[in-house]
Amino acid sequence: MARMTSRRPLTLALLTLATLGVLSAGPAPAPPPKVATPAAPEVVAEVNRLVEAARQRFEARDTAGVLTYVSEQYRSGGLTKGDVRQQLLAMFGLYQEMRARVSVDAVQVVDGATWLYTTGEVSGRLPFMGWMPVLAWQREPEVVRREGAQLRLFGFQD
C-alpha cells in the first residue's frame, strides 16, 4: 500500500503537467481564408475555348488531342496525366461513341491561380445496349495555368 501512495503524487503531477501543456498550447490558428475574385473576361473566354476544344477532341476519341490540354505536371486528387491517359484509353476502348456536355459555371482567381468550375455529363454507346450515362458532375473545381501560349489543366497538386 505504501508503494501505491508514493506513485500517486508522481502520476498526478505528470497528468497535471501534461494537461497544462495541452491546454496552454491551444488550438492551432486557422489559415487565412482564400479570397476568390472573378477572372477577367478575356480569361473566362479563353477558359471556355479550352473546355470546348478539349470536349470536341474527347468526342472525336482523340486521346492525344485531349491530353494537349493537360499539363505534364498535372496532379489532382491523386491522379496524374498518365492516369488521365489510362482512363481515356479505357473509356475509348469500351464505348463505340462518346458524348460530353460541359458548361463552365465560373472562372475565378484564387491566390494567383485560375480556378474553373464545371458542370457536365458524359455518355457512351455500348454495342447492343445503346447510349448510357458514364459520368456526371456539378460545379467541380479544377485549376489551370498558362504554359507557353495556352492554358492547360494543372490540378490542385495534391
C-alpha positions in Angstrom: 0.0 0.0 0.0 2.9 2.3 0.7 4.2 1.9 -2.9 0.8 2.9 -4.4 0.6 6.1 -2.4 4.2 7.0 -3.3 3.4 6.7 -7.0 0.2 8.6 -6.8 1.7 12.1 -6.4 4.1 11.5 -9.3 1.3 10.2 -11.5 -0.9 13.2 -10.6 2.0 15.6 -11.2 2.7 14.1 -14.6 -1.0 14.2 -15.6 -1.3 17.8 -14.4 1.8 18.8 -16.4 0.5 17.0 -19.5 -2.9 18.7 -19.1 -1.3 22.1 -18.7 0.8 21.6 -21.7 -2.2 20.7 -23.8 -4.3 23.5 -22.5 -1.6 26.1 -22.8 -0.8 25.1 -26.4 -4.3 25.9 -27.5 -5.6 25.2 -31.0 -3.5 26.0 -34.0 -4.6 29.2 -35.7 -6.8 28.7 -38.7 -5.2 29.5 -42.0 -6.5 32.7 -43.6 -9.4 32.2 -45.9 -8.6 32.1 -49.6 -10.0 35.1 -51.5 -11.6 34.4 -54.9 -12.2 37.1 -57.4 -13.9 36.8 -60.7 -11.4 36.3 -63.6 -11.1 38.9 -66.3 -13.5 38.5 -69.2 -10.7 37.6 -71.6 -9.5 34.8 -69.3 -13.1 33.5 -69.0 -13.4 33.4 -72.8 -10.0 31.6 -73.1 -11.1 29.0 -70.5 -14.4 28.5 -72.4 -12.5 27.9 -75.6 -10.1 25.4 -73.9 -13.0 23.4 -72.4 -14.9 23.4 -75.8 -11.8 22.3 -77.7 -11.0 19.5 -75.2 -14.6 18.4 -75.3 -14.5 18.2 -79.1 -11.3 16.2 -79.0 -12.9 13.9 -76.4 -15.9 13.2 -78.6 -13.6 12.6 -81.5 -11.9 9.9 -79.3 -8.6 11.6 -79.8 -6.6 10.8 -76.7 -3.5 12.8 -77.7 -5.7 15.7 -78.6 -7.4 15.8 -75.2 -4.1 15.5 -73.4 -2.7 18.5 -75.2 -4.9 20.5 -72.8 -3.4 18.8 -69.7 -0.1 19.9 -68.2 2.7 17.4 -67.9 2.8 18.4 -64.2 -1.0 17.7 -63.7 -1.8 16.2 -60.3 -5.3 16.3 -58.8 -7.0 14.0 -56.3 -4.1 11.6 -56.7 -4.4 11.5 -60.5 -1.5 12.3 -62.8 -1.6 13.0 -66.6 -0.6 9.3 -67.1 -3.7 8.3 -65.1 -5.9 10.5 -67.2 -4.4 8.9 -70.3 -5.3 5.5 -69.0 -8.8 6.5 -68.1 -9.4 7.9 -71.6 -8.0 4.8 -73.3 -10.2 2.6 -71.1 -13.3 4.6 -72.0 -12.5 4.8 -75.7 -11.9 1.1 -75.7 -15.2 0.3 -74.0 -17.6 2.7 -75.7 -18.1 2.9 -79.5 -19.0 6.5 -79.3 -18.9 9.1 -76.6 -20.7 12.4 -76.0 -19.8 15.1 -73.5 -21.8 18.1 -72.3 -19.7 20.5 -70.3 -20.6 24.0 -69.1 -18.2 26.4 -67.4 -20.1 27.7 -64.3 -17.4 30.2 -63.1 -13.8 31.2 -63.5 -12.1 32.8 -60.6 -8.6 33.8 -59.5 -7.6 32.3 -56.1 -4.1 33.2 -54.7 -3.0 34.0 -58.3 -4.2 30.6 -59.7 -7.0 30.4 -62.2 -9.8 28.1 -61.0 -12.7 27.0 -63.1 -15.9 25.3 -62.0 -17.7 23.0 -64.5 -20.9 21.0 -64.6 -21.4 18.2 -67.1 -22.2 14.7 -68.1 -20.6 12.1 -70.3 -22.5 9.3 -72.0 -21.2 6.4 -74.1 -22.7 4.0 -76.6 -22.1 0.3 -76.0 -22.7 -2.4 -78.6 -26.2 -3.9 -78.4 -27.0 -1.7 -75.4 -27.1 1.8 -76.8 -26.4 5.0 -75.0 -25.9 5.1 -71.3 -24.6 7.6 -68.7 -20.9 7.3 -67.8 -20.2 10.2 -65.6 -21.9 13.3 -64.2 -20.7 16.2 -62.0 -21.8 19.6 -60.8 -19.7 22.6 -60.1 -16.5 20.7 -59.8 -13.3 22.8 -59.4 -10.2 22.5 -61.4 -7.0 24.6 -61.7 -5.5 25.8 -65.0 -2.2 27.6 -65.6 -0.5 29.2 -68.6 2.2 27.1 -70.2 3.6 28.8 -73.2 0.8 30.4 -75.2 -2.0 28.3 -73.8 -3.8 27.4 -70.6 -3.6 23.8 -69.5 -5.3 21.8 -66.8 -2.8 21.8 -63.9 -4.8 20.3 -61.0 -4.6 21.0 -57.3 -1.1 19.4 -57.0 -2.3 17.2 -54.1 
